Amino acid sequence: MADFVSKSVVKSAERELATPLAGKAVLNTIVGNILADNPWGCTPYTSGGETFPAVAKSSEYYSGAVIYENNDGKQVGRISVRSPASGAFDTIIATILADNTIETAMGGTPSHDSSEDGYSITLKCHAANGELYNVTFKRDKVSISSYESDSILTTVETWADTVSELA
């Protein structure tokens, strides 16, 4: 019987942040700078006849909740929110907070604690050596996945060391 033989070794790495990102604006600034400045030296590429940028968002979401508390401070309701864009998330939260019909139905006062929000942006990157890899930013960690060359990890890690929010 024939054995399977490894053809590649796909790696992943994760950096736990000492302090969670202060908010989605910080995350969006970091990602915006990456998309504008390409600090990892990624290169555009062609696949299936289509040209792709060196670095691009491949997924993005924002999540949080509006909590309803009665006059005794007891939680009487909760609405979870998940949105594909930062601005849409803000709009949805504001709309829920302002909706008196929902407030009456829940029997409590709404509030939104942004310190409990979650968010994730994944960037798809094409390294100069031809590898495609992903870098995912979340509130409390940054991860790199689907890379083979250790130079990719070194490049991203060296860059991350220069961004104080990613310490």
C-alpha positions as CSV (number, residue, x, y, z in Angstrom):
1,M,0.0,0.0,0.0
2,A,1.4,3.4,-1.0
3,D,2.0,6.1,1.7
4,F,1.1,9.8,1.4
5,V,4.1,12.0,1.0
6,S,4.1,15.6,2.2
7,K,4.5,18.1,-0.6
8,S,4.5,21.3,1.5
9,V,4.4,22.5,5.1
10,V,1.8,25.2,5.6
11,K,2.4,27.2,8.7
12,S,0.5,29.6,11.0
13,A,1.6,31.9,13.8
14,E,-0.3,34.1,16.3
15,R,0.6,37.1,18.4
16,E,-1.5,37.7,21.4
17,L,-1.7,41.4,22.1
18,A,-0.6,42.7,25.5
19,T,-3.5,45.1,25.5
20,P,-6.6,44.6,23.2
21,L,-6.9,47.2,20.5
22,A,-8.7,50.3,21.9
23,G,-11.4,50.2,19.2
24,K,-12.3,49.5,15.7
25,A,-10.9,52.9,14.6
26,V,-7.5,51.7,15.6
27,L,-7.9,48.5,13.7
28,N,-9.1,50.3,10.6
29,T,-6.2,52.7,10.8
30,I,-3.7,49.9,11.0
31,V,-5.3,48.0,8.1
32,G,-5.7,51.2,6.1
33,N,-2.0,51.9,6.4
34,I,-1.1,48.4,5.3
35,L,-3.3,48.7,2.2
36,A,-1.9,52.1,1.4
37,D,1.8,51.5,2.2
38,N,2.3,47.7,1.6
39,P,4.9,47.4,4.4
40,W,5.4,43.7,3.7
41,G,6.6,44.2,0.1
42,C,3.8,42.1,-1.4
43,T,3.3,42.0,-5.2
44,P,0.3,42.0,-7.4
45,Y,-0.5,38.7,-9.1
46,T,-2.6,37.2,-11.8
47,S,-4.9,34.2,-11.3
48,G,-7.4,32.8,-13.8
49,G,-6.7,35.7,-16.1
50,E,-7.6,38.3,-13.4
51,T,-5.1,40.6,-11.8
52,F,-5.2,41.0,-8.0
53,P,-3.7,43.6,-5.8
54,A,-0.6,42.8,-3.6
55,V,-2.7,43.1,-0.4
56,A,-6.5,43.1,-0.2
57,K,-9.2,42.5,2.4
58,S,-10.6,39.1,2.0
59,S,-13.0,39.2,4.9
60,E,-14.2,41.7,7.5
61,Y,-16.8,41.8,10.3
62,Y,-17.8,43.7,13.4
63,S,-19.9,42.3,16.2
64,G,-21.4,43.6,19.4
65,A,-24.5,43.7,21.5
66,V,-27.1,46.1,22.8
67,I,-28.1,45.2,26.3
68,Y,-31.5,46.1,27.9
69,E,-31.7,46.6,31.7
70,N,-34.8,47.3,33.8
71,N,-34.9,49.8,36.7
72,D,-33.4,47.3,39.1
73,G,-30.3,46.9,36.8
74,K,-31.3,43.4,35.8
75,Q,-30.6,42.5,32.2
76,V,-34.0,41.8,30.5
77,G,-32.9,41.7,26.9
78,R,-30.1,41.5,24.4
79,I,-29.7,42.1,20.7
80,S,-26.6,40.8,19.0
81,V,-25.3,42.6,16.0
82,R,-22.9,41.4,13.3
83,S,-22.0,43.6,10.3
84,P,-19.7,43.4,7.3
85,A,-18.5,47.0,7.6
86,S,-17.5,49.4,10.4
87,G,-19.9,52.2,9.3
88,A,-22.8,49.8,9.0
89,F,-22.1,48.5,12.5
90,D,-22.3,52.0,13.9
91,T,-25.5,52.7,12.0
92,I,-27.1,49.4,13.2
93,I,-26.2,50.1,16.9
94,A,-27.4,53.7,16.7
95,T,-30.7,52.6,15.1
96,I,-31.3,49.9,17.8
97,L,-30.5,52.3,20.6
98,A,-32.9,54.9,19.3
99,D,-35.8,52.5,18.7
100,N,-38.4,53.2,21.4
101,T,-40.6,50.4,20.2
102,I,-37.9,47.8,20.9
103,E,-37.1,49.5,24.2
104,T,-40.8,49.3,25.3
105,A,-41.0,45.6,24.1
106,M,-37.8,44.7,26.0
107,G,-39.0,46.5,29.2
108,G,-35.6,48.1,29.8
109,T,-33.2,50.8,28.8
110,P,-30.7,50.0,26.0
111,S,-27.0,50.4,26.2
112,H,-24.0,49.5,24.1
113,D,-20.6,48.8,25.7
114,S,-18.0,49.0,22.9
115,S,-15.3,47.4,25.1
116,E,-17.2,44.1,24.5
117,D,-17.2,44.5,20.7
118,G,-15.4,42.1,18.4
119,Y,-14.0,42.6,15.0
120,S,-11.9,40.8,12.5
121,I,-10.2,41.8,9.2
122,T,-8.3,39.3,7.1
123,L,-5.9,40.5,4.5
124,K,-4.8,38.2,1.6
125,C,-1.3,38.9,0.6
126,H,0.9,37.8,-2.3
127,A,4.6,37.5,-1.3
128,A,7.3,38.3,-3.7
129,N,8.3,34.6,-3.7
130,G,4.8,33.7,-5.1
131,E,3.2,32.5,-1.9
132,L,-0.3,33.6,-0.9
133,Y,-0.9,34.0,2.8
134,N,-3.4,35.6,5.2
135,V,-3.0,38.0,8.1
136,T,-6.0,38.3,10.4
137,F,-6.4,41.2,12.9
138,K,-8.7,40.8,15.8
139,R,-9.2,42.8,18.9
140,D,-6.8,40.8,21.0
141,K,-4.5,39.0,18.5
142,V,-2.9,39.0,15.0
143,S,-2.4,35.8,13.2
144,I,-0.6,34.8,10.0
145,S,-1.7,31.7,8.2
146,S,-1.1,29.6,5.1
147,Y,2.5,30.5,4.6
148,E,5.5,28.2,4.0
149,S,8.5,30.5,4.0
150,D,9.7,31.7,7.4
151,S,10.8,35.0,5.7
152,I,7.1,35.9,5.5
153,L,6.7,35.5,9.3
154,T,9.9,37.4,9.9
155,T,8.7,40.3,7.6
156,V,5.3,40.6,9.3
157,E,6.7,40.2,12.8
158,T,9.4,42.9,12.2
159,W,6.7,45.3,10.9
160,A,4.4,44.5,13.8
161,D,7.2,45.3,16.3
162,T,7.1,48.9,14.9
163,V,3.3,49.3,15.5
164,S,2.8,50.1,19.2
165,E,-0.8,48.9,19.3
166,L,0.4,45.4,18.2
167,A,2.8,44.9,21.1
